[in-house]
Amino acid sequence: MAVTAQPIARAVAVRPGRQPGQIADDELGVPQMAHAGIPQTVEVYAVEHREYEAPFNYPNFYVELGREARKKEGGAEYNPDGVEIDVPPFGAITFVEEEPIIGVTVIGSACSPPGTVLIHAEPLEWKYPRTGVKMKASNLWGEHVNGLPWGRGVTEDWREAGLSSAEFHLPACRKVTVMGWSQLEIGQRDIMLGNGHDGHYCVRIIRVTVKQPAGG
């Protein structure tokens, strides 16, 4: 029986209640500790790695394919190679964990390389007021062969056919949203159909690293 995913709101990169141009009192920890000379202690912890695979039918995951969802020749779809999401901001994969998330690896392929993977995340503590937890990995090699040449005999030994991997190390976060896109190549079919369906990114695997108590 398929899992019916409950909607999960996407991660936001702006602290709730943020007043533009202002820094909250609890965001002054770094200069306060530096000026006071407060000694710090190193944090020691264990980690657990969790692997999630397409189509991401997990209760802590929510997939938004995007605008097309394979409307004729749209492109955003569940296909044999994974979850092909529409270009941002339309397509996204959002997930949560009970433990603090400190690492995310996204394995997939572009429709037309180079590919890009972008993540937004919500930190457990909003400690750094001017940055937000947003990270991007660009110039990712590797593509899945377009369906038309595949149907005519081109196989996965095609020169650019392959996977890419984007690895992110995060401050402790509670929620992460993954987005991605490809270099958009417009051909005659795209013009005729009124869409550019080779700008997507197809996600296969998402590996998540969470913090655990040391010795636990």
Disulfide bonds with the S-S distance in Angstrom:
none
